[in-house]
């Protein structure tokens, strides 16, 4: 990269990135300069991991913290937290197609920058100005949410569910939707597009990137909630301030590191075939994607594993908002909830080592059905504890949490397996569209999970959403089994089992001196002789 290119990159970091991006993507000479620089995979990995860590850390602490704060504000009901989460998921369902369209059609660096700090819910650049000019971004949404949560927690706001606290839920829900869309766009762009370009056709590099990105995600799920829960145990107001401050302070570092990755990997700066889109046709193109994206997704050969993964999001048997609120309602402290979620994250983290090992040995398709069956068994056990009559709360909590923690190994092992299948089989020009449909379904099923706790809001009714969750996992198992059967021709190696049984029978026949056929003579000769 020339000195002039570095100067322009510095200008981008100070706010001149729009002009630099146009130059990098449209000027042939600049493109040649970028491509002549060899990219170091190790240094590129580090920069990508730093950016992904900051993005994931901020997302996880806010996701967990928001429910923790709402549970503190509304301690006697699951309704506000469920409405908050359902609204967040609903916007993701409705607008995920727009994020997928952007990933497929627009320059990669622009998409990442929009997901981090530029308008996300409603874009303000000239391309996205057809929607509106609102300056709401992912980071700003988190900051404003923390301000509102601080006001709700303040003694100056009446502590009841029918007065001024309730109307503040509306802007909270809208800001949560903005943050969610930014997170979805960042995840689709980085995990389903950037890592494939960085791997540059190497299966080993792709597996390494996938596993490490998932480890970062799971580490943030472990440490982030644990940190915010301990701060919350000291002071909820302090926890809100820390969450908002950390999120807003990391924007510049994220901008810098992801821009460096972009300029280190020539493949990322190459224009996509569909990336040149006129402003006047953007809405038409998005509408076309909206109408045709779902049929194309359903007809794709990777549909069943993707849909099975999406189904797993229709659950309350994970350390999400509903279960957090439920555990607090039955007397578990916020610090204990943070510790339990950390233990669950350790199990999830172990899947990022066990998953690649198992996939290397038996393949992603077979590994997926092993992990999914493990999850079904654990979730089924967790669900049973709710239906045992007169179960003491301590036994109910311990049994349910133990089974849910164990189920995380199966969940994330299957997640890695399904992700490998999707990455290998989805065409490059369809990655954004396919992934956005998958994310939309994930959020739709997540929304149904929150709807279940809206219908059954009392803690003693939690067993009904738990049963629905177990049914969703069972359905995912059936669908993925259909995929495995179609792909491999069988679910189990019955032929090998029968062959083993035949050999065993032949051996005992030989020992009993009974007549054997010609195929059994060799086995008889090889068997031990009886004196």
C-alpha positions as CSV (number, residue, x, y, z in Angstrom):
1,X,0.0,0.0,0.0
2,X,1.4,3.4,-0.9
3,X,2.0,6.3,1.4
4,X,-0.9,8.1,-0.3
5,X,-3.2,5.2,0.5
6,X,-2.2,5.4,4.1
7,X,-2.9,9.1,4.2
8,X,-6.3,8.5,2.7
9,X,-6.9,5.7,5.3
10,X,-6.1,8.2,8.1
11,X,-8.6,10.6,6.5
12,X,-11.2,7.9,6.6
13,X,-10.6,7.3,10.3
14,X,-11.1,11.1,10.9
15,X,-14.3,11.2,8.9
16,X,-13.3,11.2,5.2
17,X,-14.1,7.6,4.6
18,X,-16.9,8.2,2.1
19,X,-14.5,9.7,-0.4
20,X,-11.8,7.1,0.2
21,X,-14.3,4.3,-0.2
22,X,-15.5,5.6,-3.5
23,X,-11.8,6.0,-4.7
24,X,-10.9,2.5,-3.5
25,X,-13.8,0.9,-5.2
26,X,-14.0,2.9,-8.5
27,X,-10.4,3.9,-9.3
28,X,-8.5,1.1,-11.1
29,X,-5.1,2.5,-10.0
30,X,-6.1,2.5,-6.4
31,X,-7.4,-1.1,-6.8
32,X,-4.1,-2.2,-8.3
33,X,-2.2,-0.6,-5.4
34,X,-4.2,-2.4,-2.9
35,X,-4.0,-5.8,-4.6
36,X,-0.2,-5.7,-4.9
37,X,0.2,-5.7,-1.1
38,X,0.4,-9.2,0.3
39,X,-1.9,-9.8,3.2
40,X,-0.6,-11.4,6.4
41,X,-3.3,-13.9,7.5
42,X,-2.1,-13.9,11.1
43,X,-2.1,-10.1,11.5
44,X,-5.4,-9.9,9.6
45,X,-6.9,-12.4,12.0
46,X,-5.8,-10.4,15.0
47,X,-7.4,-7.2,13.7
48,X,-10.6,-9.0,12.8
49,X,-10.8,-10.6,16.2
50,X,-10.3,-7.3,18.0
51,X,-13.1,-5.7,16.0
52,X,-15.4,-8.7,16.5
53,X,-14.6,-8.8,20.2
54,X,-15.6,-5.2,20.8
55,X,-18.7,-5.5,18.7
56,X,-19.8,-8.8,20.4
57,X,-18.8,-7.6,23.9
58,X,-20.9,-4.4,23.6
59,X,-23.8,-6.4,22.2
60,X,-23.7,-9.1,24.9
61,X,-23.4,-6.7,27.9
62,X,-26.3,-4.6,26.6
63,X,-28.4,-7.6,25.7
64,X,-28.0,-9.2,29.1
65,X,-27.9,-5.9,31.0
66,X,-31.2,-4.6,29.5
67,X,-33.1,-7.6,30.8
68,X,-31.4,-7.4,34.2
69,X,-32.3,-3.7,34.5
70,X,-35.9,-4.3,33.4
71,X,-36.2,-7.2,35.9
72,X,-35.0,-4.8,38.6
73,X,-37.5,-2.2,37.5
74,X,-40.5,-4.6,37.1
75,X,-39.7,-7.4,39.6
76,X,-43.2,-9.0,39.8
77,X,-43.9,-9.7,36.1
78,X,-42.4,-11.0,32.9
79,X,-44.6,-8.8,30.7
80,X,-42.4,-5.6,30.2
81,X,-39.3,-7.7,29.4
82,X,-41.3,-9.9,27.0
83,X,-42.8,-6.9,25.2
84,X,-39.4,-5.3,25.0
85,X,-37.8,-8.4,23.5
86,X,-40.7,-9.2,21.2
87,X,-40.6,-5.7,19.7
88,X,-36.9,-6.0,19.2
89,X,-37.3,-9.4,17.5
90,X,-40.2,-8.1,15.4
91,X,-38.2,-5.3,13.8
92,X,-35.4,-7.7,13.1
93,X,-37.9,-10.0,11.3
94,X,-39.3,-7.2,9.2
95,X,-36.1,-5.5,8.3
96,X,-33.5,-8.3,8.1
97,X,-34.1,-8.6,4.4
98,X,-32.9,-5.0,4.0
99,X,-29.7,-5.8,5.9
100,X,-29.1,-8.9,3.7
101,X,-29.8,-6.8,0.6
102,X,-27.2,-4.3,1.7
103,X,-24.6,-7.0,2.4
104,X,-25.1,-8.4,-1.1
105,X,-25.3,-5.1,-3.0
106,X,-23.1,-2.5,-1.3
107,X,-19.3,-2.2,-0.6
108,X,-18.2,-4.3,2.3
109,X,-16.6,-1.5,4.3
110,X,-19.7,0.7,4.0
111,X,-21.9,-2.1,5.3
112,X,-19.7,-2.7,8.4
113,X,-19.5,1.1,9.1
114,X,-23.3,1.4,8.9
115,X,-23.6,-1.5,11.3
116,X,-21.2,0.0,13.8
117,X,-21.8,3.8,13.9
118,X,-23.9,5.0,11.1
119,X,-27.7,5.0,10.9
120,X,-28.9,1.4,11.1
121,X,-32.6,1.4,11.8
122,X,-33.1,4.1,9.2
123,X,-30.1,5.0,7.0
124,X,-29.0,8.5,6.3
125,X,-26.6,8.1,3.4
126,X,-27.7,9.1,0.0
127,X,-28.5,5.6,-0.9
128,X,-30.6,4.9,2.1
129,X,-32.1,8.4,2.3
130,X,-35.3,7.1,0.6
131,X,-36.4,5.8,3.9
132,X,-35.8,8.8,6.2
133,X,-33.0,11.0,7.6
134,X,-33.1,9.9,11.2
135,X,-29.7,9.8,12.8
136,X,-30.3,6.8,15.0
137,X,-27.4,4.4,15.0
138,X,-26.5,1.2,16.9
139,X,-24.1,2.8,19.4
140,X,-26.3,5.9,19.8
141,X,-29.3,3.6,20.4
142,X,-27.5,1.8,23.2
143,X,-26.5,5.1,24.7
144,X,-30.0,6.5,24.7
145,X,-31.4,3.3,26.0
146,X,-29.1,3.5,29.0
147,X,-30.3,7.0,29.6
148,X,-33.9,5.9,29.7
149,X,-33.2,2.9,31.8
150,X,-31.3,5.2,34.3
151,X,-34.4,7.4,34.5
152,X,-36.7,4.4,35.0
153,X,-34.4,3.2,37.8
154,X,-34.3,6.7,39.4
155,X,-36.4,7.3,42.5
156,X,-37.8,10.4,40.7
157,X,-39.9,8.0,38.5
158,X,-42.9,6.4,40.3
159,X,-42.3,2.7,40.8
160,X,-45.6,1.3,39.4
161,X,-46.6,-0.4,36.2
162,X,-49.5,1.9,35.3
163,X,-47.9,5.3,35.3
164,X,-45.0,7.1,33.7
165,X,-42.7,4.0,33.7
166,X,-44.8,2.3,31.0
167,X,-44.7,5.0,28.4
168,X,-40.9,4.9,28.5
169,X,-41.1,1.3,27.2
170,X,-42.0,2.6,23.7
171,X,-38.8,4.5,23.0
172,X,-36.8,1.7,24.7
173,X,-38.3,-0.9,22.4
174,X,-37.6,1.3,19.3
175,X,-34.0,1.9,20.3
176,X,-33.6,-1.9,21.0
177,X,-34.8,-2.5,17.5
178,X,-32.1,-0.2,16.1
179,X,-29.4,-1.9,18.1
180,X,-30.7,-5.3,17.0
181,X,-30.6,-4.4,13.3
182,X,-27.0,-3.1,13.6
183,X,-26.0,-6.4,15.3
184,X,-27.7,-8.5,12.6
185,X,-26.1,-6.5,9.8
186,X,-22.6,-6.8,11.4
187,X,-23.1,-10.6,12.0
188,X,-24.2,-11.3,8.5
189,X,-21.5,-9.2,6.9
190,X,-18.6,-10.5,9.1
191,X,-19.5,-14.2,9.8
192,X,-21.2,-15.0,6.4
193,X,-19.2,-12.9,4.0
194,X,-15.9,-11.4,5.3
195,X,-14.6,-14.6,6.8
196,X,-15.1,-16.5,3.5
197,X,-13.2,-13.8,1.6
198,X,-10.4,-13.7,4.2
199,X,-10.1,-17.6,4.1
200,X,-9.7,-17.2,0.3
201,X,-10.8,-20.8,-0.5
202,X,-8.9,-22.5,2.3
203,X,-11.1,-24.9,4.3
204,X,-8.6,-25.0,7.2
205,X,-8.5,-21.2,7.4
206,X,-12.3,-21.0,7.2
207,X,-12.6,-23.6,10.0
208,X,-10.1,-21.7,12.1
209,X,-11.9,-18.4,11.6
210,X,-15.3,-19.9,12.3
211,X,-14.2,-21.5,15.6
212,X,-12.3,-18.5,16.8
213,X,-15.1,-16.1,16.0
214,X,-17.5,-18.4,17.9
215,X,-15.0,-18.6,20.9
216,X,-15.0,-14.8,21.0
217,X,-18.8,-14.7,21.0
218,X,-19.0,-17.3,23.7
219,X,-16.3,-15.7,25.8
220,X,-18.3,-12.4,25.7
221,X,-21.4,-14.4,26.7
222,X,-19.4,-15.7,29.7
223,X,-17.5,-12.6,30.8
224,X,-19.9,-9.9,29.7
225,X,-23.0,-10.9,31.7
226,X,-20.8,-11.9,34.6
227,X,-19.2,-8.5,34.7
228,X,-22.4,-6.5,34.4
229,X,-24.3,-8.7,36.9
230,X,-21.5,-8.1,39.6
231,X,-21.7,-4.4,38.9
232,X,-25.5,-4.6,39.1
233,X,-25.2,-6.4,42.5
234,X,-23.4,-3.3,43.8
235,X,-25.6,-0.7,42.1
236,X,-28.0,-1.0,39.2
237,X,-27.5,2.7,38.3
238,X,-23.8,2.2,38.1
239,X,-24.2,-0.9,35.9
240,X,-26.4,1.1,33.5
241,X,-23.8,3.9,33.3
242,X,-20.9,1.4,32.7
243,X,-22.8,-0.4,30.0
244,X,-23.6,2.8,28.1
245,X,-20.1,4.2,28.5
246,X,-18.2,1.1,27.3
247,X,-20.4,0.7,24.3
248,X,-20.0,4.3,23.1
249,X,-16.2,4.5,23.9
250,X,-15.3,1.6,21.6
251,X,-16.6,3.0,18.3
252,X,-13.3,4.5,17.1
253,X,-11.3,1.3,17.8
254,X,-13.8,-0.8,15.9
255,X,-13.7,1.6,13.0
256,X,-9.9,1.5,12.9
257,X,-9.4,-2.3,13.2
258,X,-12.1,-3.2,10.6
259,X,-10.7,-0.7,8.2
260,X,-7.3,-2.2,8.5
261,X,-8.7,-5.7,7.8
262,X,-10.4,-4.3,4.7
263,X,-7.2,-2.9,3.3
264,X,-5.1,-5.9,4.1
265,X,-7.3,-8.4,2.2
266,X,-7.6,-7.6,-1.5
267,X,-10.5,-9.9,-1.9
268,X,-12.6,-7.6,0.4
269,X,-12.0,-4.5,-1.8
270,X,-13.1,-6.2,-5.0
271,X,-16.5,-5.0,-6.2
272,X,-19.3,-7.5,-6.1
273,X,-21.2,-8.1,-9.3
274,X,-24.3,-6.7,-7.8
275,X,-22.8,-4.0,-5.7
276,X,-23.3,-1.2,-8.2
277,X,-26.8,0.0,-7.4
278,X,-28.4,3.2,-8.4
279,X,-30.1,5.2,-5.7
280,X,-33.4,5.4,-7.7
281,X,-33.6,1.6,-7.9
282,X,-32.7,0.8,-4.3
283,X,-36.2,0.5,-2.9
284,X,-37.3,-1.5,-6.0
285,X,-34.4,-3.8,-5.5
286,X,-35.1,-4.3,-1.8
287,X,-38.8,-5.0,-2.6
288,X,-37.7,-7.5,-5.2
289,X,-35.4,-9.2,-2.7
290,X,-38.2,-9.1,0.0
291,X,-40.6,-10.9,-2.4
292,X,-38.2,-13.4,-3.9
293,X,-35.8,-14.0,-1.0
294,X,-38.0,-16.4,1.0
295,X,-38.9,-18.7,-1.9
296,X,-35.2,-18.8,-3.0
297,X,-34.3,-19.6,0.6
298,X,-36.8,-22.4,1.0
299,X,-35.8,-24.0,-2.3
300,X,-32.1,-23.9,-1.5
301,X,-30.3,-27.2,-0.7
302,X,-29.0,-25.7,2.6
303,X,-32.6,-24.8,3.7
304,X,-33.2,-27.7,6.1
305,X,-30.1,-27.3,8.3
306,X,-30.6,-23.5,8.3
307,X,-34.2,-23.8,9.2
308,X,-33.5,-26.4,11.9
309,X,-31.0,-23.9,13.4
310,X,-33.5,-21.1,13.3
311,X,-36.1,-23.3,15.1
312,X,-33.8,-23.6,18.1
313,X,-34.3,-19.9,18.8
314,X,-37.9,-20.6,19.8
315,X,-36.8,-21.4,23.3
316,X,-37.1,-20.0,26.8
317,X,-34.7,-22.7,28.1
318,X,-31.6,-20.6,27.7
319,X,-30.1,-17.8,29.7
320,X,-32.1,-15.1,27.9
321,X,-34.5,-12.5,29.2
322,X,-37.3,-14.8,30.1
323,X,-35.3,-17.4,32.0
324,X,-33.3,-14.6,33.7
325,X,-36.5,-13.0,34.8
326,X,-37.9,-16.3,35.9
327,X,-34.9,-17.3,38.0
328,X,-34.9,-13.9,39.7
329,X,-38.6,-14.2,40.4
330,X,-38.2,-17.6,42.2
331,X,-35.4,-16.1,44.4
332,X,-32.1,-16.5,42.5
333,X,-29.9,-13.5,42.9
334,X,-28.6,-11.5,40.0
335,X,-25.0,-12.4,40.9
336,X,-25.9,-16.1,40.9
337,X,-27.7,-15.7,37.5
338,X,-24.5,-14.2,36.1
339,X,-22.4,-17.1,37.5
340,X,-24.8,-19.6,36.0
341,X,-24.8,-18.0,32.6
342,X,-21.0,-18.0,32.8
343,X,-21.0,-21.7,33.5
344,X,-23.3,-22.2,30.5
345,X,-20.9,-20.2,28.4
346,X,-18.1,-22.5,29.4
347,X,-20.0,-25.5,28.1
348,X,-20.7,-23.5,24.9
349,X,-17.1,-22.6,24.6
350,X,-16.1,-26.2,24.9
351,X,-18.2,-26.9,21.8
352,X,-15.9,-24.7,19.7
353,X,-13.1,-27.2,20.3
354,X,-15.2,-30.4,20.4
355,X,-17.2,-29.3,17.3
356,X,-14.2,-29.0,14.9
357,X,-12.6,-32.2,16.2
358,X,-15.8,-34.1,15.7
359,X,-16.5,-32.6,12.3
360,X,-12.9,-33.4,11.2
361,X,-13.5,-37.0,12.2
362,X,-17.0,-37.7,10.9
363,X,-17.9,-34.6,8.8
364,X,-20.2,-31.6,9.5
365,X,-23.4,-33.4,8.5
366,X,-23.0,-36.3,10.9
367,X,-21.7,-34.1,13.7
368,X,-24.8,-31.9,13.4
369,X,-27.2,-34.8,14.2
370,X,-25.1,-35.9,17.1
371,X,-25.1,-32.4,18.7
372,X,-28.8,-31.9,18.0
373,X,-29.8,-35.2,19.6
374,X,-27.7,-34.3,22.7
375,X,-29.5,-30.9,22.9
376,X,-32.9,-32.6,22.7
377,X,-32.1,-35.0,25.5
378,X,-31.0,-32.2,27.8
379,X,-33.9,-29.9,27.0
380,X,-36.3,-32.8,27.6
381,X,-34.8,-33.4,31.0
382,X,-35.0,-29.7,31.9
383,X,-38.6,-29.6,30.8
384,X,-39.6,-32.6,33.0
385,X,-38.5,-30.8,36.2
386,X,-41.4,-28.3,35.7
387,X,-44.0,-31.0,35.5
388,X,-42.9,-33.0,38.6
389,X,-45.6,-32.2,41.2
390,X,-44.7,-30.4,44.5
391,X,-41.0,-29.9,43.5
392,X,-39.2,-27.6,45.9
393,X,-37.9,-24.4,44.2
394,X,-34.3,-25.1,45.0
395,X,-34.5,-28.6,43.3
396,X,-36.5,-27.1,40.4
397,X,-33.9,-24.4,39.8
398,X,-30.9,-26.7,40.2
399,X,-32.3,-29.5,38.0
400,X,-33.5,-27.1,35.3
401,X,-30.4,-25.0,35.2
402,X,-28.1,-28.1,35.1
403,X,-29.9,-29.6,32.1
404,X,-30.0,-26.2,30.3
405,X,-26.3,-25.7,30.9
406,X,-25.6,-29.2,29.5
407,X,-27.8,-28.5,26.4
408,X,-25.6,-25.6,25.4
409,X,-22.9,-28.0,24.2
410,X,-25.3,-29.5,21.7
411,X,-26.7,-26.1,20.6
412,X,-23.4,-24.5,19.7
413,X,-21.9,-27.7,18.3
414,X,-24.9,-27.9,15.9
415,X,-24.5,-24.2,15.2
416,X,-21.0,-24.7,14.0
417,X,-22.0,-27.7,11.9
418,X,-24.9,-25.9,10.3
419,X,-22.7,-22.8,9.6
420,X,-20.1,-24.9,7.8
421,X,-22.9,-26.5,5.7
422,X,-24.3,-23.1,4.8
423,X,-21.0,-21.5,4.0
424,X,-20.0,-24.3,1.7
425,X,-23.2,-24.6,-0.2
426,X,-24.6,-21.0,-0.5
427,X,-23.4,-19.1,-3.6
428,X,-21.3,-15.9,-3.0
429,X,-23.9,-13.6,-4.6
430,X,-26.6,-15.0,-2.4
431,X,-24.9,-15.0,1.0
432,X,-26.5,-11.9,2.3
433,X,-30.0,-12.8,1.1
434,X,-29.8,-16.3,2.4
435,X,-28.4,-15.3,5.7
436,X,-30.9,-12.5,6.2
437,X,-33.8,-14.9,5.6
438,X,-32.2,-17.2,8.2
439,X,-31.8,-14.4,10.7
440,X,-35.4,-13.2,10.0
441,X,-36.6,-16.7,10.9
442,X,-34.4,-16.9,13.9
443,X,-35.9,-13.6,15.2
444,X,-39.4,-14.7,14.2
445,X,-39.1,-17.9,16.4
446,X,-37.4,-15.8,19.1
447,X,-40.5,-13.5,18.9
448,X,-42.8,-16.5,19.3
449,X,-40.8,-17.5,22.4
450,X,-41.4,-14.1,23.9
451,X,-45.0,-14.3,22.9
452,X,-45.3,-17.5,24.9
453,X,-44.3,-15.7,28.1
454,X,-46.6,-12.8,27.3
455,X,-49.5,-15.4,27.1
456,X,-48.1,-17.1,30.2
457,X,-46.6,-14.2,32.2
458,X,-46.6,-15.6,35.7
459,X,-43.5,-17.5,37.0
460,X,-45.7,-20.5,38.0
461,X,-46.8,-20.8,34.3
462,X,-43.3,-21.0,33.0
463,X,-43.7,-24.7,32.4
464,X,-45.9,-24.1,29.4
465,X,-43.3,-22.0,27.4
466,X,-40.7,-24.6,28.5
467,X,-42.8,-27.4,26.9
468,X,-43.1,-25.4,23.7
469,X,-39.4,-25.0,23.6
470,X,-38.8,-28.7,23.9
471,X,-41.2,-29.3,21.1
472,X,-39.3,-26.8,18.9
473,X,-36.0,-28.7,19.5
474,X,-37.7,-32.0,18.6
475,X,-39.1,-30.5,15.4
476,X,-35.6,-29.3,14.5
477,X,-34.2,-32.8,15.1
478,X,-36.8,-34.3,12.7
479,X,-36.1,-31.7,9.9
480,X,-32.4,-32.2,10.2
481,X,-32.8,-35.9,10.1
482,X,-34.7,-35.6,6.8
483,X,-31.7,-33.6,5.5
484,X,-29.2,-36.2,6.7
485,X,-31.2,-39.0,5.2
486,X,-31.5,-37.2,1.8
487,X,-27.8,-36.3,1.8
488,X,-26.2,-39.5,3.0
489,X,-28.9,-42.1,2.2
490,X,-29.2,-43.2,5.8
491,X,-29.2,-41.9,9.4
492,X,-27.2,-44.8,11.0
493,X,-24.7,-47.2,9.6
494,X,-27.1,-50.1,9.8
495,X,-25.2,-52.0,7.1
496,X,-22.1,-51.9,9.2
497,X,-24.0,-52.9,12.3
498,X,-25.6,-55.8,10.5
499,X,-22.2,-56.8,9.1
500,X,-20.7,-56.8,12.6
501,X,-23.6,-58.9,13.9
502,X,-23.1,-61.3,10.9
503,X,-19.4,-61.7,11.7
504,X,-20.2,-62.3,15.4
505,X,-22.8,-65.0,14.5
506,X,-20.4,-66.6,12.1
507,X,-17.7,-66.8,14.8
508,X,-20.0,-68.5,17.3
509,X,-21.3,-70.8,14.6
510,X,-17.7,-71.9,13.9
511,X,-17.1,-72.5,17.6
512,X,-20.2,-74.7,17.8
513,X,-19.0,-76.8,14.8
514,X,-22.1,-76.1,12.9
515,X,-22.2,-76.0,9.1
516,X,-21.1,-72.6,7.7
517,X,-21.2,-71.2,4.2
518,X,-18.1,-70.3,2.2
519,X,-18.1,-66.7,3.4
520,X,-17.9,-67.9,6.9
521,X,-15.0,-70.3,6.4
522,X,-12.4,-67.5,6.5
523,X,-14.0,-66.2,9.7
524,X,-13.9,-69.7,11.2
525,X,-10.2,-70.1,10.3
526,X,-9.4,-66.8,12.0
527,X,-11.4,-67.5,15.1
528,X,-9.8,-69.0,18.3
529,X,-9.7,-72.8,18.4
530,X,-11.3,-74.7,21.3
531,X,-9.1,-77.3,22.8
